[in-house]
Amino acid sequence: MITAGKFFDGHNDLLLRLWVNHADNPAQAFFAGREQGHLDFPRMRQGGFAGGLFAVFVPPVTWLAGERGQEVSLVQAQHDALAIAGAQIAILRQLAEASAGRARLCVTAADIEQCLQQDVLALVMHIEGAEMLDEELTLLDRFYQLGLRSIGPFWNLPNRFGVGVNGGFPGSPDTGEGMTAAGKALIRACNQRRLLIDLSHMNEKTFWQTAELSDAPLVATHSNAHALCAQPRNLTNAQLEAIAASDGFVGVNFGNAFLRTDGARNAETSLNEIVKHLCFLLDKLGEDRVGFGSDFDGISVPEPLGDVSGMPRLFEALAAAGIDAQLQEKLAWRNWLRVLKRTWGQ
């Protein structure tokens, strides 16, 4: 039996934070507990975090230089993309190996369901921004063999596969050109391997190209409603209609800037803002196609949430809004399992 209060999450940046701050012994830092950020094992247990998609993300040059306090050239960063991705994948695998059975790398929906039943943390490998892949896609199978099951081809910046969404608030998602020939080939290759394709950082053109090319459910792992918060990264009503028509899914992002009507990165944000986006998306997509995509460790979240340990307060806010226990369970994990089964086929 799966205990009430557990949830599966569509996106976090834990691996990036461990790589930046705890590269020498990431597993020790994770299982003992970190002083900063939103996620570590003790707080995940406290908050009911039962599993999720863990992003492998190569940060932009300016961010990397600032975080590590060093100068990093563009050439060096491009050369290092594969090495950075490899280091973060190694951290993910170390978390499973050093867990003494408390965490497991999952490659099927059945793996995740078993982890939920056995109270084991379910780790799913996700790539955010495909900078580490070559145009010929010779590395895609290598990552698949290592456990990759989900990929967002773009982040905010252009890459060899096309252009991600970028721009300030308020703004439209129509922020640039679409996919290159290599990008279209990547979408087809993901379909062939039944990899989940994440729409969350796609601009208007890449979104609709993916909708036309892909035969899988359309999934945005960590995005919100543009009608409520006009961030370019949020989904328009037309995009939501396409996701619903594909029997797809949206994971709601907990970032203040993607929740608030003013687009501010202000932690003085009510949990009701998360509830509003959930309810709006439930209305547009139906109760089987919405869940959580927190973006923990990648954004600032409402102060009443604080970090993953505050998740019971979000469930209390959902109950106060009239969302019953059955629908809460769908939002928490059942809807994620459903769309992963449809996408992965197992």
C-alpha positions as a printed Julia matrix, in Angstrom:
346×3 Matrix{Float64}:
   0.0    0.0     0.0
   1.22   3.53   -0.84
   1.02   5.89    2.12
  -1.02   9.1     1.81
   1.02  12.3     1.72
   3.7   10.99   -0.62
   4.31  12.76   -3.9
   6.26  12.31   -7.13
   7.86  15.46   -8.52
   8.5   16.35  -12.16
  11.61  18.49  -11.84
  14.43  19.48   -9.49
  18.03  20.74   -9.74
  19.52  18.79   -6.84
  22.29  17.28   -9.0
  23.48  20.72  -10.11
  23.62  21.96   -6.52
  25.47  18.88   -5.31
  27.92  19.15   -8.23
  28.62  22.83   -7.47
  28.8   22.64   -3.68
  29.56  19.02   -2.71
  31.45  17.45   -5.61
  33.89  15.69   -3.27
  31.24  13.69   -1.4
  27.74  14.39   -2.74
  26.12  11.3    -1.25
  27.33  12.12    2.24
  25.99  15.69    1.94
  22.66  14.46    0.58
  21.97  11.77    3.15
  23.31  13.74    6.13
  21.42  16.9     5.15
  22.5   20.17    3.56
  22.35  23.59    5.14
  21.23  25.31    1.92
  18.81  24.64   -0.9
  15.45  22.91   -0.92
  16.35  19.21   -1.03
  18.23  16.61    0.94
  17.23  13.16    2.11
  16.09  14.05    5.66
  13.9   16.92    4.42
  12.55  14.82    1.55
  11.44  12.19    4.03
   9.86  14.87    6.18
   7.98  16.37    3.23
   6.82  13.12    1.63
   9.04  13.38   -1.47
   8.84   9.81   -2.81
  10.59  10.3    -6.15
  10.99  12.49   -9.17
  12.8   13.5   -12.33
  16.33  14.66  -11.41
  17.74  17.13  -13.93
  21.2   16.82  -15.47
  21.86  20.45  -16.41
  24.92  22.14  -17.93
  24.74  25.75  -16.7
  25.58  28.75  -18.91
  29.08  30.18  -18.83
  28.24  33.27  -16.77
  26.36  31.26  -14.15
  29.11  28.67  -13.9
  31.77  31.33  -13.44
  29.77  33.14  -10.76
  28.88  30.03   -8.77
  32.41  28.66   -8.79
  34.13  32.03   -8.43
  36.3   31.55  -11.52
  36.54  32.59  -15.12
  35.2   30.05  -17.61
  35.57  30.68  -21.32
  32.85  29.81  -23.81
  35.16  27.35  -25.56
  35.97  25.67  -22.28
  32.3   25.47  -21.28
  31.34  23.9   -24.61
  34.17  21.42  -24.3
  33.16  20.63  -20.74
  29.43  20.07  -21.4
  29.79  16.32  -21.74
  32.1   16.12  -18.71
  29.68  18.19  -16.58
  26.76  16.01  -17.61
  28.82  12.91  -16.87
  29.71  14.22  -13.42
  26.07  14.89  -12.54
  24.99  11.47  -13.82
  27.72   9.94  -11.67
  26.3   11.82   -8.65
  22.81  10.46   -9.34
  24.13   6.93   -9.53
  26.21   7.47   -6.36
  23.05   8.5    -4.48
  21.49   5.15   -5.35
  24.65   3.12   -4.68
  25.39   4.79   -1.33
  21.79   4.7    -0.12
  21.83   1.27    1.56
  18.55   0.52   -0.2
  16.94   3.89    0.56
  17.06   5.13   -3.07
  16.93   3.46   -6.48
  17.5    4.52  -10.08
  14.25   3.82  -11.94
  13.87   3.16  -15.67
  10.24   1.97  -15.82
   6.97   3.09  -14.29
   6.84  -0.29  -12.56
  10.17   0.54  -10.87
   8.68   3.8    -9.57
   5.52   2.1    -8.33
   7.58  -0.51   -6.5
   9.64   2.25   -4.85
   6.45   3.99   -3.74
   5.18   0.76   -2.21
   8.49  -0.03   -0.51
   9.2    3.51    0.77
  12.32   3.81   -1.41
  13.26   7.11   -3.07
  12.66   6.79   -6.84
  15.35   8.5    -8.94
  14.63   9.15  -12.63
  17.33  10.65  -14.85
  16.29  13.7   -16.89
  18.36  15.93  -19.19
  17.54  19.67  -19.18
  19.1   21.22  -22.27
  20.78  18.85  -24.72
  24.06  20.74  -25.05
  26.03  17.6   -24.24
  24.54  15.64  -27.17
  26.07  15.62  -30.65
  24.04  16.39  -33.78
  24.42  12.8   -34.95
  22.88  11.61  -31.64
  25.55   8.97  -31.16
  25.56   9.75  -27.42
  21.81   9.39  -26.91
  21.94   5.61  -26.58
  24.89   5.89  -24.2
  22.81   8.08  -21.89
  19.81   5.79  -22.3
  21.91   2.83  -21.15
  22.97   4.85  -18.1
  19.31   5.33  -17.18
  18.08   8.4   -19.09
  14.3    8.33  -19.51
  13.34  12.01  -19.95
  14.83  14.89  -21.92
  14.13  18.59  -22.41
  16.0   19.47  -25.62
  16.26  23.16  -24.66
  16.87  25.47  -21.75
  16.64  29.26  -22.12
  19.52  29.61  -24.59
  19.87  28.4   -28.21
  21.74  25.18  -28.91
  22.43  22.99  -31.95
  18.91  21.58  -31.78
  17.03  24.88  -31.82
  15.88  27.76  -29.6
  14.4   27.6   -26.12
  11.99  30.1   -24.65
  13.51  33.3   -23.31
  12.41  36.82  -22.48
  11.15  38.99  -19.67
   7.84  39.39  -17.88
   5.25  39.98  -19.2
   5.86  38.22  -22.47
   4.74  35.76  -25.1
   6.37  32.34  -25.57
   6.98  33.31  -29.21
  10.59  34.28  -28.52
  12.6   33.01  -31.48
  13.12  30.52  -34.23
  12.18  26.87  -33.99
  14.08  23.61  -34.23
  16.97  22.82  -36.53
  17.02  19.66  -38.62
  19.03  18.08  -35.8
  16.31  19.08  -33.33
  13.61  17.39  -35.38
  15.79  14.3   -35.61
  16.16  14.37  -31.8
  12.37  14.41  -31.33
  12.0   11.41  -33.62
  14.85   9.58  -31.88
  13.22  10.17  -28.47
   9.94   8.74  -29.78
  11.76   5.67  -31.08
  13.3    5.08  -27.66
  10.1    6.09  -25.84
  11.91   8.83  -23.94
   9.69  11.48  -22.38
  10.1   14.82  -24.23
   9.8   17.82  -21.91
   8.13  20.93  -23.37
   8.85  23.22  -20.41
  11.61  25.29  -22.0
  10.31  25.26  -25.58
   9.3   28.47  -27.28
   6.14  28.83  -29.36
   7.66  27.45  -32.56
   9.5   24.51  -30.99
   6.39  23.59  -28.99
   4.19  23.34  -32.07
   6.89  21.56  -34.09
   7.14  18.98  -31.31
   3.35  18.64  -31.18
   3.36  17.93  -34.92
   6.33  15.54  -34.93
   5.86  13.57  -31.7
   3.57  10.56  -31.31
   3.87  10.62  -27.5
   1.76  12.47  -24.91
   2.81  16.13  -24.72
   4.36  16.74  -21.29
   5.57  19.94  -19.62
   7.32  18.79  -16.46
   7.55  22.18  -14.7
   5.37  24.89  -16.23
   2.35  26.98  -15.25
  -0.57  28.81  -16.83
   0.26  31.87  -18.95
  -3.27  33.19  -18.39
  -2.5   33.58  -14.66
   1.17  34.62  -14.93
   2.41  35.99  -18.25
   5.91  34.56  -18.05
   7.08  33.44  -21.51
   7.87  30.01  -19.98
   4.25  29.45  -18.96
   1.75  27.66  -21.21
  -0.9   29.47  -23.25
  -4.46  28.2   -23.45
  -3.83  27.0   -27.01
  -0.83  25.0   -25.82
  -2.88  23.53  -22.99
  -5.54  22.46  -25.49
  -2.87  20.6   -27.49
  -1.56  18.91  -24.34
  -5.08  17.8   -23.4
  -5.74  16.5   -26.93
  -2.6   14.34  -26.71
  -3.65  12.99  -23.29
  -0.54  14.64  -21.91
   0.42  16.25  -18.62
   1.62  19.43  -16.87
   3.63  19.55  -13.65
   3.06  22.83  -11.77
   6.21  24.85  -11.05
   6.5   26.23   -7.5
   8.72  29.18   -8.51
   7.39  32.55   -7.39
   8.15  34.16  -10.75
   6.0   31.56  -12.54
   3.11  31.83  -10.07
   2.47  35.49   -9.34
   0.37  37.78  -11.52
   3.16  40.38  -11.29
   5.9   37.88  -12.2
   8.0   38.94   -9.21
  10.6   36.67   -7.62
   9.13  37.54   -4.25
   9.07  34.88   -1.53
   6.16  36.66    0.15
   3.84  34.54   -1.99
   0.86  32.6    -0.72
   0.54  28.86   -1.26
  -2.84  29.74   -2.75
  -0.95  30.88   -5.86
   0.16  27.28   -6.42
  -3.41  26.14   -5.77
  -4.75  28.65   -8.32
  -2.51  27.29  -11.07
  -3.38  23.7   -10.16
  -7.1   24.47  -10.29
  -6.8   26.38  -13.57
  -4.92  23.5   -15.17
  -7.37  20.95  -13.78
 -10.13  22.91  -15.5
  -8.24  23.01  -18.8
  -6.71  19.52  -18.79
  -8.92  17.38  -16.58
  -8.12  15.73  -13.28
  -5.88  13.01  -14.79
  -3.34  15.33  -16.45
  -1.99  17.63  -13.72
   0.61  17.16  -10.97
   3.71  18.69   -9.4
   6.91  19.89  -11.08
   8.39  21.9    -8.24
  11.73  23.07   -9.71
  13.17  22.71   -6.19
  16.82  23.81   -5.95
  16.37  25.79   -9.17
  14.11  28.67   -8.14
  12.81  30.7    -5.2
   9.61  29.28   -3.72
   6.84  30.77   -1.55
   8.02  31.44    1.98
   5.18  29.37    3.54
   6.57  26.36    1.63
  10.22  27.11    2.37
  11.63  23.83    1.07
  10.49  20.27    0.47
   9.75  19.76    4.17
   6.9   22.27    3.82
   4.9   20.11    1.38
   2.32  19.05    4.02
   1.31  22.73    4.17
   0.59  22.66    0.42
  -1.65  19.62    0.88
  -3.44  21.51    3.65
  -3.98  24.41    1.24
  -5.35  21.99   -1.36
  -7.78  20.56    1.17
  -8.87  24.06    2.2
  -9.61  24.79   -1.47
 -11.99  21.81   -1.6
  -9.69  19.33   -3.35
 -10.58  15.97   -1.83
  -8.19  13.17   -0.85
  -8.75  11.2    -4.05
  -7.85  14.13   -6.31
  -4.92  15.07   -4.06
  -3.55  11.56   -4.59
  -3.87  11.97   -8.36
  -2.01  15.27   -8.22
   0.59  13.81   -5.88
   1.64  10.74   -7.88
  -1.06   8.81   -9.72
  -1.17  11.2   -12.69
   2.6   11.09  -13.07
   2.57   7.29  -13.1
  -0.22   7.29  -15.67
   1.58   9.53  -18.17
   4.93   7.77  -17.66
   3.29   4.42  -18.39
   1.73   5.86  -21.55
   5.05   7.39  -22.64
   7.48   4.63  -21.69
   5.14   1.74  -22.33
   6.19  -0.06  -19.16
